[in-house]
Amino acid sequence: MFSHIMIGANDVAQSKVFYDAILGAMGHEPGVIDAKGRCFYFTKNGVLALSKPIDGKPASHGNGSTIGFSADSTAIADAWHAAGVANGGRACEDLPGVRDGTIGKIYLAYLRDPSDNKICALHRIG
């Protein structure tokens, strides 16, 4: 459904360390910095990019916005969360765990990245 997601970052290098760690915990390769200083993570399903805002203003999180990453297991979601906390992120929402959702039981782990964007690892149970 999505071709790419671009996340605003006030410090792309700091955000790259964070995203390299959490995405590495999920088996993804480190991001690639382009000539404009943006960082890209390429997968067969789409692209995640980090960039300073093009308008020159500081990056800010979208209130009510969450970017979700698919996790193949609860262990991977936990490793993702731990890597994020260890690399400049902070835990938010409830602790990682099982929730009853409209699509059945899901395992969720939430973080705020270094620019305060809310992100989530989600594993569908069953």
Secondary structure, DSSP 8 states (H G I E B T S, - for coil): --SEEEEE-SSHHHHHHHHHHHHHTTT----EE-TTS-EEEE-SS-EEEEE--TTSS-----TT--EEEE-SSHHHHHHHHHHHHHTT-EE-SS-SEEEEETTEEEEEEEEE-TT--EEEEEEE--
